């Protein structure tokens, strides 16, 4: 059987085109050569100039030569060589230069919930070595089990390595009457644990494969198995039942932080762990999901808080983290823990394992923030790296905890995403996590781990900047057969549909008369002006001449006020303007970080098209995620907004539209033409007036201002960014009909309705917007059929987006948006990118529509697809601020 599979692998290899040797992870540089090497001669030497773990591998018909930086580099070269071999042991000739992108390339195995044993662990180490992983994170204790022999405290395995029952496999929790419930079996589990001799055997096995083993001993939460042996160290005391937790989910009973005996017990445990794991440079102390309700009720914990002068229970955990960080530092080790350990005043020597994103709550210490504060970080976000999550297969024999993590999503993992360039030195790498609540045995573990760990291996070794999804899939089709031949229960994968732009998409880099645009001079003198003219005359409308030099006056609407818990200065500015036919004004509200007194703050200007009573409440009584002032100010940015309806009403009734806003200053209703400016153009005009004020405000950095809009406001932010070059970034959220829409790319049915609706509300754009249309069978009324507005323009939204170049452009959309076309918005960013490249900058840097919640922020154009509906959310705001951070806006 194995022989036939290997023959299939060889034939598949020969069918691959050049540059596609089935290597996983793909080396940094591969030069394929003709021929095969049958020689078994392998010569090895060292070159100290190579990067750690790096190597050069040369395969010729005469033999194999390996030059490496160190023993690990030689070992990695031999793993690559194994993948070059056919069923006869011959190697494909090539030259390879290789070194890892990240120093921390890990997999974690949870044995607290289910125990796998030495043979399974050794098999996992074998496969890790073959894929160039170098860290095995061993999760040895949890609420449901203690799996490590501590000779000084044998009671830990006596009580903690067994439990009376477990959650019944294949079942998930329910909430009858609002209370959590799990269905359990009647089978005792254990005693299962590793003796210290077992551990030494596994450590020796890992060392031979150049894998460092990092043990995890949880505290102060996830310790119910330890408390089964020592209930006196819980807040409940000796009355706590002496049994590990039998359900999954989070346990309320945690270590009593006010009990010196519990702290002493853990110190003695760590003494022995350090002796048992002499080559582990760090010790993982957990620190996650520590419920603090017991601490709030515990006299000992409250006494500790008062004695130390701590603020609250969160500060108590920070004190506990600091205690063990100092204790382990004295033994030459650093503390590593889940990102919760970085909340509070803890030493910068503590390493965070970032598993949560900002969507998990306000207490999350993101990788970007941790690195900014000087902490080293291992990135392992659950949205990319939790391989106990379902993998999107239509038919799957195994049970998962939930979630959705298909192979492609793993491949989209970028440990440094959203981290400022100056802070990326703190990103050590990343890892995949094999949690075992719903993972029972080797076959279950293999199926969930592989091939997703292959994707993580390539990202961590080769680097996110070199990933090639299509090339990876072509190699994986062969590599999966290789894994199966080795006895691995490797899962298949679904290849998701990837929308591509239609060939009829208007060509950005050609003028209307077909001349190619290849220089910045051609873009600025020919292509940009003709695109601007096309959009303004036929799409958004040309502003009256008088509007180009408005008479604008700024005045304080209210006295400045310190708000947001003392972190921000609120300014209310009335912007008054006058034109030939009238006067008007609108109010902009700004929340500026108090730190701006020392250094002017960059700013985000929101064109708010939502209920101002909710979204622009200056007193912040009603708070909305649409304008999360507290969140923006906490990141060091100013939050400034105005209500679009104060500049121009959303109506196509000229009589109503001209009763307010900017229009009566510059036009008489009877003077309007097809090319007169529309509402969106008026809103963009308002954003520019806010920018006028920003230039007068010493607390604000006028060189770093972004304009933000949602839905129609998203188109407006493009308009503002394209027509006012003072905006350093345009943020476009759920912007409706997007790039490639007019080129007949098939977008969701709802998008067709959106286009139809827009044709009814032409005043959002301009009188000429009736000419904007799509070649689809729209649900139009009989009397409208044949009307002249259903004819396509020769421009598209991606060309409008390109007019923002070379400044920053950030586009976002929502997965369940019924008002906008997500693929079109992605292609807006993708198809506009060549103009940034013309300026010597980097565009989107992605060809394939990304999975949800995976921001692409490696260039000067970004895109993200958020899980959710048509809205502007705190998560979107964080992505826009991450993007600004990555370009040094807060240096």
Secondary structure, 3 states (H helix, E strand, C coil): CHHHHHHHHHHHHHHCCCCCCCCCCCCCEEEEEEEEECCCCEEEEECCCCCCCCEEEEEECCEEEEEECCHHHHHHHHHHHHHHECCCCCEEEEEEEECCCCCEEEEEEECCCCCCCHHHHHHHHHHHHHCCCCEEEEECEECCEECECCHHHCHHHHHHCCECCCECCCCCCECHHHCCECCECCCCECCCCECHHHHHHHHHHHHHCCCEEEEEEEECCCCHHHHHHCHHHECCHHHCCCCCCCCCCCCCCCECCCCHHHHHHHHHHHHHHHHHCCCCCEEEEECCCCCCHHHHHCHHHHHHHHHHCCCCHHHHHHHHHHHHHHHHHCCCCEEEEEHHHHCCCCCCCCEEEECCCHHHCCCCCCHHHHHHCCCCEEECCHHHHECCECCCCCCCCCCCCECCCCHHHHHCCCCCCCCCHHHHHHEEEEEEEECCCCCCCHHHHHHHHCCHHHHHHHHHHHCHHHCCHHHHHHHHHHHHHHHHHCCCCCCCCCCCCCCCCCCCCCCCCECCCCCECCCHHHHHHHHHHHHHHHHHHHHHCECCHHHHHCEEEEEEEEEEEEECCCCEEEEEEEEEEEECCEEEEEEEEEEEEHHHHCCCEEEEEEEECCCHHHHCCCCCCCCCHHHCHHHHHHCCCEEEEEEHHHCCCCCCCHHHHCCCCCHHHHCCHHHCCCCECCHHHHHHHHHHHHHHHHCCCCCEEEEEEEEEEECHHHHHHHHHHHHCCCCCEEEEECCCCCCCCCCCCCCCHHHHHHHHHHHHCHHHCCHHHHHCCCCCCCCCCHHHCCCCCCCCCCCCHHHHHHCCCCCEEEEEEECCCCCCCHHHHHHHHHHHHHHHHHCCCCCCCCCCCCCCCCCECCCCEEEEEECCCCCCCHHHHHHHHHHHHHCCCCC
